[in-house]
């Protein structure tokens, strides 16, 4: 199949039209959904990750930590090592702030650039030149509009896949141009340059996402399929010494990169539990059938991308226990179809390469449409248009769900209604939005679906604590710890409940257990300081809160608690020292500035206090509190006209403010009362 140019269209305009169409298709699928918020894993990997947001985090730490900001060698680390992806987030945040729309836009352009590279990519892979121009372009169109890529584009953390894919495409382009059929004898220097470039591109891809390691194996597979006689592959391979040298180099480089990657994590494996990856902890026939069913399901999603979800954990797809499970027959059909396709096309290099691009990397984004080279020829006219329109419409719909968490989480209920994690995330979002009724409902449903869901038990316990139902709170928090003894957050929350019921000894024990399991834990240290303060030990509370701000210099609650202790003791000079420290980490923070101004006023330093209050009122003209505080300053200072004006401005913002009414009444009463001599 080929695209014949229209006789009235100048040939020099055809590339512009073709690439312009790819750009328009990409924009039509995703542009409407770019304005949005951080969703799902974006919060942990970006918003709450100090490697991304903290300006004082050393750059070298990005190469020591995993994708979520934990030490890569920590036993609890997931071992996902993507420092270049984190670096891209960090640079973007430092330049433009935490702007979800801008970061989604970056993902969109990465996806679009990959799509624009794909026509050349597929032509190089097929070694077909003009022969496969139509098929290559159609494969690129299918890639751009396919809904299976929505998560990578619309979810900001999907940038890992996009960056890894970009290097993948570039590496195969570089290698493919050297090995294509009409360039059978490149010089030794060309070999060295290309192999070096491809290995470096592979390293870049691996540092963006682990699947980048498949680049070298893919290049080796394409090289073999290009330069062997497919009727006698083994004989022709071993007779081609240059081919053997290239493939050996690629395999050796793969082993070296894998070794280096494992060395970085001390050769330790991530500690996943049964619920995280039930297939991995299964064995024998169950493991084989379950893993094979996942392959078959992913192949089906390429053809019919309707059953898509943001998460597949917690047995969303149950294990295939044996041949009596009807899903085992789908596995059989899948392997038969793949086998028949491979056998029928065993001498057709282009088709085998398309299959290799799917099998070897197992769909690392750019290769989800690898089979397009082999099957697109069977498509024609209306069928092609209808297929692309349907895929684009589904992608347009799916990308809309990623605009915010409410749409994303609710969309999964139809696909995986038995996934407890979906119900958990809906409940968590409802809690953040203050919708306790929905939160209670979905946390209970999550626990009903998965009784050992420790995070759901903990958060449900926290809801009961907030409602003052401490017995129920203790029940669920203890259950969370029973399920997962090292759950440090549950230990801390259990301590908070014990502190609320004045069981100080148990609270102290819980906080200590949490800190044993998580050394760097500023929130727990903060709550420990609150406990000491409740026990009447102000000095120990101050020392503990100081440790909190040492671990997290932006912990505003700890700074405020220390200020309050000093204020209650009328130690205004210490407040000035403390607020000076705090402002070094939280410049222009209105709460800290207000506390400093109040301390200055109490010390009689009215001019200094006036300067700070003027700054606050100018920055926050609609905040009643700062107008009132500045009015009190002028009241004390004896500048009653200015004080009255500020009290009245505060009342204009909030006519029901008792404090402003009382202060104004006192001021007016003082004016009416004659002075006595």
C-alpha positions in Angstrom: 0.0 0.0 0.0 1.4 3.4 -0.9 0.1 7.0 -0.7 0.0 8.5 -4.2 0.3 12.3 -4.2 -2.5 14.3 -5.7 -1.5 15.6 -9.1 -2.5 19.2 -8.1 -0.4 19.1 -4.8 3.2 20.2 -5.2 5.5 17.5 -4.0 7.5 19.8 -1.8 4.3 20.5 0.2 3.5 16.8 0.9 5.9 16.4 3.9 4.4 19.6 5.4 0.9 18.2 5.0 1.7 14.8 6.4 3.6 16.0 9.4 1.0 18.8 9.9 -1.7 16.2 10.0 0.2 14.2 12.7 0.5 17.4 14.8 -3.2 18.2 14.4 -4.2 14.6 15.3 -2.0 14.8 18.5 -3.5 18.2 19.4 -7.0 17.0 18.7 -6.5 14.1 21.1 -4.8 15.9 24.0 -4.8 19.7 23.8 -8.2 20.1 25.4 -7.1 18.1 28.4 -3.9 20.0 29.1 -5.4 22.4 31.7 -5.6 20.2 34.7 -4.2 19.2 38.1 -1.6 16.8 39.5 -3.3 13.4 39.6 -2.5 10.0 41.2 1.2 9.3 41.3 2.0 12.9 40.3 1.5 13.9 43.9 4.1 11.5 45.3 6.7 11.7 42.5 6.5 15.5 42.0 4.5 17.6 44.4 5.7 15.8 47.6 9.2 14.8 46.3 12.0 17.0 47.7 14.2 15.9 44.8 11.8 17.9 42.6 10.6 20.8 44.8 13.3 21.5 47.3 15.9 24.0 46.0 18.5 22.9 48.5 18.4 19.2 47.6 21.9 18.4 46.1 21.8 17.5 42.5 23.8 14.3 43.2 20.9 13.0 45.4 18.8 12.6 42.2 21.3 9.8 41.2 21.1 8.2 44.6 17.3 8.2 45.1 14.5 6.3 43.4 11.6 7.8 41.4 9.7 8.7 44.6 12.6 10.3 46.5 13.7 7.5 48.7 17.2 6.1 48.9 17.6 3.5 46.2 19.3 1.1 48.6 16.6 1.4 51.3 14.8 -1.9 51.8 11.4 -0.1 51.3 12.5 1.4 48.0 10.6 0.3 44.9 13.9 0.4 43.0 12.5 2.5 40.2 15.5 4.5 39.2 14.7 7.4 36.8 17.0 10.3 37.7 16.9 12.1 34.3 13.1 12.2 34.4 13.2 13.6 37.9 15.8 16.1 36.7 13.4 17.3 34.0 10.7 17.8 36.6 13.1 19.6 38.8 14.3 22.0 36.1 10.7 22.7 35.1 9.5 23.4 38.7 12.5 25.7 39.4 11.9 27.7 36.2 8.1 27.9 36.3 6.9 26.6 39.7 4.5 23.7 40.3 2.4 24.2 37.2 0.5 21.0 36.2 -0.7 22.5 32.9 2.8 23.4 31.8 4.1 20.0 32.7 1.3 18.3 30.8 2.1 20.5 27.9 5.7 19.3 27.9 4.5 15.7 27.8 2.2 16.5 24.9 5.1 17.9 22.9 7.3 14.9 23.7 4.5 12.6 22.4 4.1 14.7 19.3 7.8 14.8 18.5 7.9 11.0 18.8 5.0 10.7 16.5 6.7 13.0 13.9 9.8 10.8 14.1 7.9 7.5 13.6 7.4 7.6 9.7 11.2 7.7 9.3 11.6 5.2 12.2 9.4 2.6 10.6 10.9 3.0 7.2 14.3 2.5 8.6 13.2 -0.6 10.5 11.6 -2.1 7.4 14.6 -1.3 5.3 12.1 -0.5 2.7 12.6 3.1 1.7 9.7 4.3 -0.4 8.2 0.8 -0.5 6.8 1.1 3.0 6.2 4.8 3.1 2.4 4.5 3.3 2.5 1.7 6.0 5.1 3.7 8.0 3.0 6.8 7.9 -0.2 4.9 8.9 1.7 3.3 11.8 2.7 6.8 13.0 -0.9 7.9 12.8 -2.1 4.9 14.8 0.6 5.6 17.4 -0.4 9.3 17.8 -4.1 8.6 18.2 -4.0 5.3 20.1 -5.7 5.5 23.6 -3.2 3.1 25.2 -0.7 6.0 25.3 -3.1 8.3 27.2 -1.6 7.6 30.6 1.9 8.4 29.4 0.9 11.8 27.9 -1.8 13.0 30.3 -0.3 11.7 33.5 2.8 13.8 34.2 4.8 10.9 35.7 4.3 9.3 32.3 7.1 11.5 31.1 9.4 8.6 32.1 7.9 6.5 29.3 8.0 9.4 26.8 11.7 10.3 27.4 12.7 6.6 27.3 10.8 6.2 24.1 12.3 9.3 22.5 15.8 7.9 23.1 14.6 4.5 21.9 13.4 5.9 18.6 16.5 8.0 18.0 18.8 5.0 18.9 17.0 2.7 16.4 17.1 5.4 13.8 20.8 5.7 14.2 21.5 2.0 14.2 19.0 1.2 11.5 20.5 3.6 9.0 23.8 1.8 9.4 22.5 -1.8 9.0 19.8 -1.3 6.3 20.2 -3.6 3.4 21.7 -1.2 0.9 24.5 -0.2 3.3 26.0 -3.6 3.9 29.6 -2.6 4.3 30.0 0.5 6.6 33.6 1.3 7.7 35.0 0.2 11.0 35.0 3.8 12.3 31.3 4.0 11.3 30.7 0.8 13.3 32.4 2.2 16.3 30.7 5.6 16.2 27.2 4.1 15.7 27.7 1.4 18.4 29.0 4.0 20.8 26.2 6.4 20.1 23.5 3.7 20.5 25.0 2.5 23.8 25.0 6.1 25.1 21.4 6.6 24.0 20.5 3.4 25.7 22.1 4.7 29.0 20.1 7.9 28.6 16.9 5.9 28.1 17.6 3.7 31.0 18.1 6.7 33.2 14.7 7.9 32.2 13.0 4.5 32.7 14.2 1.0 33.1 12.6 -0.3 29.9 15.2 1.6 27.9 17.5 -1.4 28.3 15.5 -3.1 25.5 17.1 -0.8 22.9 20.2 -2.9 22.4 18.3 -6.2 22.2 15.9 -4.6 19.8 18.8 -3.3 17.6 20.3 -6.8 17.7 17.0 -8.4 16.7 16.6 -6.0 13.8 20.2 -6.5 12.7 19.7 -10.3 12.6 16.5 -10.0 10.7 18.1 -7.7 8.2 21.3 -9.6 7.5 20.4 -13.2 7.7 18.8 -15.5 5.2 15.4 -16.1 6.8 15.2 -19.5 5.1 18.5 -20.5 6.7 18.9 -18.1 9.7 21.4 -19.9 11.9 23.8 -20.8 9.1 23.8 -17.3 7.6 24.2 -15.7 11.0 27.3 -17.6 12.0 28.8 -17.0 8.6 28.5 -13.3 8.9 31.3 -12.4 11.3 30.6 -8.6 11.2 27.0 -9.3 12.2 28.1 -11.6 15.0 30.6 -8.9 16.2 27.8 -6.3 16.3 25.3 -8.5 18.1 27.9 -9.6 20.6 28.8 -6.0 21.3 25.2 -5.1 21.9 24.6 -8.1 24.2 27.8 -7.4 26.2 26.7 -3.7 26.6 23.3 -4.8 27.7 24.8 -7.1 30.4 27.2 -4.3 31.5 24.3 -1.7 31.8 22.1 -4.3 33.7 25.0 -5.0 36.1 25.6 -1.3 36.7 22.0 -0.8 37.3 21.8 -3.6 39.9 25.0 -2.4 41.5 23.4 1.0 42.2 20.7 -0.7 44.3 23.1 -3.1 46.0 21.7 -6.0 44.0 18.7 -5.9 46.2 15.1 -6.5 44.9 12.1 -4.4 45.7 10.0 -5.8 48.5 6.6 -6.1 46.9 3.8 -7.8 48.9 1.2 -10.3 47.5 -1.3 -7.6 46.8 1.1 -5.4 44.8 2.0 -8.1 42.3 0.2 -11.4 42.8 1.6 -12.9 39.6 5.2 -12.4 40.8 4.6 -14.3 44.0 2.6 -17.2 42.4 4.4 -20.2 41.0 4.2 -23.0 38.5 1.3 -23.3 36.1 -0.6 -20.5 37.8 2.3 -18.1 37.2 2.7 -19.1 33.6 -1.0 -18.8 32.7 -1.5 -15.6 34.7 1.5 -13.9 33.1 0.4 -15.2 29.6 -3.1 -13.9 30.2 -1.7 -10.4 30.8 0.2 -10.6 27.5 -3.1 -11.7 25.8 -5.0 -8.9 27.5 -2.5 -6.3 26.5 -2.6 -7.5 22.9 -6.4 -7.2 23.0 -6.2 -3.7 24.3 -4.1 -2.7 21.3 -7.0 -3.9 19.1 -9.9 -2.8 21.3 -8.7 -0.1 23.8 -11.9 0.2 25.8 -11.0 -1.5 29.1 -8.5 1.1 30.4 -7.8 2.0 34.0 -5.2 4.1 35.8 -4.5 1.2 38.2 -4.6 -2.6 38.0 -3.5 -3.5 41.5 -5.2 -5.5 44.2 -6.3 -8.4 42.1 -8.1 -6.3 39.5 -7.2 -9.2 37.2 -7.4 -12.4 39.2 -4.8 -15.2 38.9 -5.5 -17.9 36.3 -5.5 -21.0 38.4 -5.5 -23.7 35.8 -6.8 -24.9 32.5 -10.3 -25.1 34.0 -10.3 -21.3 34.1 -12.0 -20.0 30.9 -9.3 -17.4 30.5 -6.7 -20.1 29.9 -8.4 -20.6 26.5 -7.7 -17.0 25.6 -4.1 -17.7 26.4 -4.1 -20.6 24.1 -5.7 -18.6 21.3 -3.2 -15.8 21.8 -0.2 -18.1 21.5 -1.7 -19.8 18.4 -2.4 -16.5 16.7 1.2 -15.2 17.4 2.7 -18.5 16.3 0.7 -18.6 13.1 1.6 -15.0 12.3 5.3 -15.7 12.8 5.2 -18.9 10.8 3.2 -17.6 7.9 5.6 -14.6 7.7 8.8 -16.4 8.5 10.4 -15.2 5.3 9.0 -11.7 5.4 11.5 -9.5 7.2 9.3 -6.4 7.5 6.5 -8.3 9.3 9.0 -10.1 11.6 10.6 -6.8 12.5 7.2 -5.4 13.4 6.6 -8.3 15.6 10.1 -8.0 17.1 9.3 -4.3 18.0 6.3 -5.5 19.9 7.7 -8.6 21.6 11.2 -7.4 22.5 10.4 -4.1 24.3 6.8 -5.3 25.1 5.2 -2.0 24.1 7.6 0.7 25.5 5.2 3.3 24.1 6.8 3.9 20.7 6.4 0.3 19.7 2.7 -0.3 20.6 1.9 0.0 16.9 4.9 -2.1 15.8 2.5 -4.6 14.1 1.3 -1.8 11.9 4.0 -2.5 9.4 2.7 -6.0 8.9 -1.1 -5.5 9.1 -1.7 -2.1 7.7 -1.4 -3.4 4.1 -4.5 -5.4 4.8 -6.5 -2.3 5.6 -8.0 -0.1 3.1 -9.9 3.2 2.4 -12.8 3.6 4.7 -11.6 1.0 7.2 -8.5 3.0 7.9 -10.3 6.3 8.4 -12.9 4.7 10.6 -10.3 3.0 12.7 -8.3 6.2 13.2 -11.4 8.2 14.0 -12.6 5.7 16.6 -9.1 5.5 18.2 -8.8 9.3 18.3 -12.3 9.7 19.8 -11.4 7.2 22.5 -8.1 9.0 23.2 -9.9 12.3 23.4 -12.3 10.9 25.9 -9.7 9.1 27.9 -7.4 12.1 28.1 -10.2 14.1 29.5 -10.4 11.8 32.5 -6.8 12.7 33.4 -7.7 16.4 33.9 -8.4 15.8 37.6 -8.5 13.0 40.1 -12.2 13.0 40.5 -12.8 12.1 36.8 -9.9 9.7 36.7 -10.8 7.7 39.8 -14.5 7.5 38.9 -13.7 6.4 35.4 -12.0 3.3 36.8 -15.2 2.1 38.6 -16.6 0.8 35.3 -13.5 -1.0 34.3 -12.3 -2.5 37.6 -15.2 -2.3 40.1 -13.5 -4.9 42.2 -10.3 -2.9 42.6 -10.1 -1.8 46.2 -7.4 0.7 45.4 -9.9 2.6 43.1 -12.4 2.9 46.0 -9.6 3.9 48.3 -8.5 6.7 46.0 -12.1 8.0 45.7 -12.3 8.0 49.5 -9.0 9.8 49.9 -10.0 12.5 47.4 -13.4 12.9 49.1 -11.6 13.4 52.5 -9.4 16.1 51.0 -12.6 17.8 49.6 -14.3 17.6 53.0 -16.9 15.1 51.8 -16.9 12.7 54.8 -20.0 10.8 53.8 -18.4 9.7 50.5 -15.1 9.0 52.2 -16.6 6.7 54.8 -18.6 4.9 52.1 -15.7 4.2 49.8 -13.2 3.4 52.6 -15.6 0.8 53.9 -16.1 -0.6 50.4 -12.3 -0.8 49.9 -12.0 -2.8 53.1 -14.9 -5.0 52.1 -13.2 -5.8 48.8 -9.8 -6.3 50.4 -10.0 -6.8 54.2 -6.2 -6.5 54.6 -5.9 -3.1 53.0 -3.9 -1.4 55.7 -3.9 2.1 54.3 -7.7 2.0 54.1 -8.0 0.9 57.7 -5.6 3.7 58.7 -7.4 6.4 56.9 -10.8 5.2 58.1 -9.4 5.3 61.6 -8.3 8.9 61.0 -11.8 9.8 59.9 -13.3 8.3 63.1 -10.7 10.2 65.1 -11.7 13.5 63.6 -15.3 12.7 64.5 -14.3 12.0 68.1 -15.1 8.3 67.8 -11.9 7.2 69.4 -12.7 3.5 70.0 -13.5 2.9 66.3 -10.4 4.9 65.4 -8.2 2.7 67.7 -9.8 -0.5 66.2 -8.9 0.4 62.6 -5.5 1.8 63.3 -4.6 -1.3 65.3 -5.8 -3.5 62.4 -3.6 -1.6 60.0 -0.6 -2.3 62.2 -1.6 -5.9 62.6 -1.6 -6.3 58.8 1.7 -4.4 58.3 3.7 -4.1 61.5 6.3 -1.7 60.0 3.6 0.8 58.9 5.2 3.8 60.5 2.4 6.2 59.5 -0.2 4.0 61.2 2.0 4.0 64.4 2.1 7.8 64.3 -1.7 8.1 63.9 -2.3 5.6 66.6 -0.1 7.8 68.9 -2.3 10.8 67.9 -5.4 9.0 69.0 -3.9 7.9 72.3 -2.7 11.5 72.9 -6.3 12.7 72.2 -7.7 10.4 75.0 -4.8 11.6 77.3 -3.1 8.1 77.3 0.3 9.7 77.2 2.3 6.6 77.9 0.8 4.7 74.9 1.1 7.7 72.7 4.8 8.1 73.5 5.3 4.4 72.8 3.6 4.7 69.4 5.6 7.7 68.4 8.8 6.0 69.4 7.9 2.9 67.3 7.1 5.1 64.3 10.5 6.8 64.6 12.3 3.4 64.9 10.8 2.4 61.5 11.3 5.8 59.9 14.3 7.8 61.1 13.6 11.0 59.0 10.0 11.7 60.0 9.3 15.4 60.8 5.5 15.0 61.1 6.0 12.3 63.8 8.6 14.4 65.6 6.2 17.3 65.5 3.4 15.3 67.1 5.9 14.0 69.7 6.6 17.7 70.6 2.8 18.3 70.9 2.7 15.3 73.3 5.5 16.8 75.5 3.7 20.1 75.5 0.4 18.5 76.6 2.4 16.7 79.4 3.5 20.1 80.6 7.2 19.8 79.5 7.6 23.0 77.5 11.4 22.8 77.3 11.3 19.2 75.9 8.5 20.2 73.5 10.7 23.1 72.2 13.6 20.9 71.7 11.5 18.4 69.8 9.9 21.0 67.6 13.5 22.3 66.9 14.3 18.9 65.6 11.2 19.0 63.5 12.3 22.1 61.7 15.8 20.7 61.4 14.4 17.8 59.4 11.9 20.0 57.6 12.7 23.7 57.7 9.4 24.5 56.1 7.3 22.9 58.7 5.2 25.9 59.5 3.2 24.3 62.4 6.4 23.5 64.3 7.6 27.1 63.9 4.2 28.4 65.1 4.1 26.1 68.1 7.5 27.3 69.3 6.4 31.0 68.8 3.2 30.3 70.8 5.2 28.8 73.7 7.5 31.8 73.8 4.6 34.2 73.5 2.7 32.5 76.4 5.9 33.0 78.5 6.2 36.6 77.3 9.6 35.9 75.9 9.4 38.3 72.9 13.1 38.5 72.4 13.3 34.8 71.7 10.4 35.2 69.2 12.5 37.7 67.3 15.4 35.3 67.1 13.1 32.4 66.2 11.2 34.3 63.5 14.5 35.5 62.0 15.5 31.8 61.6 12.1 30.8 60.2 12.1 33.6 57.6 15.4 32.3 56.3 13.5 29.2 55.2 10.0 30.7 54.7 10.6 34.1 53.3 7.5 36.4 53.2 5.4 33.8 55.1 2.5 36.0 56.4 2.1 34.0 59.6 5.7 34.3 60.6 5.8 37.9 59.7 2.7 38.7 61.7 4.2 36.9 64.8 7.4 38.9 64.4 5.5 42.2 64.1 3.4 41.4 67.2 6.6 40.7 69.2 8.1 44.0 68.0 5.0 45.9 69.0 5.0 44.3 72.5 8.6 45.4 72.8 7.7 49.0 71.9 9.4 48.9 68.5 6.5 50.4 66.8 8.3 51.6 63.6 9.7 48.2 62.9 6.3 46.6 63.5 4.6 49.1 61.3 6.9 48.3 58.5 6.0 44.6 58.6 2.3 45.2 59.0 2.3 47.6 56.0 4.0 44.9 54.0 1.3 42.3 55.0 -1.6 44.7 54.3 -0.2 45.6 50.9 0.3 41.9 50.0 -3.0 40.7 51.5 -5.5 43.7 51.3 -8.5 41.4 51.7 -7.3 39.6 54.9 -9.2 41.1 57.8 -6.7 39.8 60.4 -3.8 41.9 59.2 -5.9 45.1 59.1 -7.0 44.4 62.7 -3.5 43.7 63.9 -2.2 46.9 62.3 -5.1 48.8 63.9 -4.1 47.4 67.3 -0.5 48.6 66.7 -1.7 52.1 66.0 -4.1 51.9 69.0 -1.2 51.1 71.3 0.9 53.7 69.6 -1.7 56.4 70.2 -2.3 57.0 66.5 -6.1 56.7 67.0 -7.2 58.1 63.6 -5.1 55.5 61.7 -6.4 52.8 64.1 -10.0 53.7 63.6 -9.6 53.7 59.8 -8.1 50.2 59.9 -10.8 48.9 62.3 -13.4 50.2 59.9 -11.7 48.6 56.9 -11.7 45.3 58.7 -15.4 45.6 59.5 -16.1 46.4 55.9 -14.5 43.0 55.0 -16.3 41.2 57.8 -19.2 43.1 59.4 -19.6 40.3 62.0 -16.1 40.5 63.4 -16.5 40.8 67.2 -12.9 41.6 67.7 -13.0 44.5 65.3 -16.3 45.8 66.8 -14.8 45.6 70.3 -11.6 47.3 69.4 -13.4 50.1 67.6 -15.8 50.5 70.5 -12.9 50.8 73.0 -11.2 53.3 70.8 -14.4 55.5 70.4 -15.1 55.2 74.1 -11.6 56.4 75.0 -12.1 59.4 72.7 -15.4 60.3 74.4 -14.0 59.9 77.9 -12.5 63.2 79.2 -9.0 63.0 80.6 -8.6 63.7 84.3 -5.7 65.7 85.6 
